[in-house]
Amino acid sequence: MPIIAVTAHAMTGDEDKSPEAGMNGHLTKSIDPDQLFATLQKWIQPSEKRAQAHQPQVTAERPDTEQTVSGEDELPENLPGFDFAEGLKRLQGNRRLYRKLLLDFIANYIQVAGDIGKALDKKDLKQAHSLVHNLKGLAGNLAATDLQATAVEIEKLVKGESKKAAFGEELNQKFAKLKNSLNQRLETVQALRVPGEDTVIEPSDQQIAPIPAELAKDIAKHIHGSAEMDDVTTLNSIAEELKDRSDSCIPITKRIVQLAEDFDFDGILKLAGELEIK
């Protein structure tokens, strides 16, 4: 059975390591749907009988993903710093989800530049790398190309480097560039906000407190692993299984499904952390 490596490791030489580890293919996040399907088609060859049985029917009409929308689906013609065509392609044309992810970007990443700066000041390479890595992944999903490229540059400096090499003038320049790009993207996305628009409510301690500690840790372990792999299908399966285990899991299952549908893997990792300390 072919095994494909789906990984955030996109540095020079990383792709060569996958075959050495027994992998048949290598895909880097953020996932390009066309690249994903092409890789799957290369390694998963259906039998002739199955291929004929699953031959898609050709219809005369096709859904128009470029149609004009309004309300919660509304997006401007363009947004500086974002490649709308690429972003919508990654999300299968889901304009509502793209807009929501952009608004979540404001809510969750407005302080990240300051957090990265503090980590660098403390010479905490591990924390700095974690923050930059998450920002890089989100920028890729949103098709914020310049921001993603700048994050990649900083990640190269803080990952696998000695402290002496990492904390220098080059890093200071790259961080200033990242901070400027991030602030510009955040300011641009502010135009999408509608006064009084509802926001997603995070689960409170009261919602997750009734879950037995052992069960909470088990849930945390499983959703953490799936979130690291950006595996929406498994996350939804976990939520379905939890519904049958305990009524106390119902609020958590709803939250997991919502986060998975929004591709908010950082939110799932945060939820896993909250469950682990119960």
Order of alpha helices (4+ residues) and beta strands (2+ residues): beta-alpha-beta-alpha-alpha-alpha-alpha-alpha-alpha-alpha-alpha-alpha-alpha-alpha-alpha-alpha-alpha
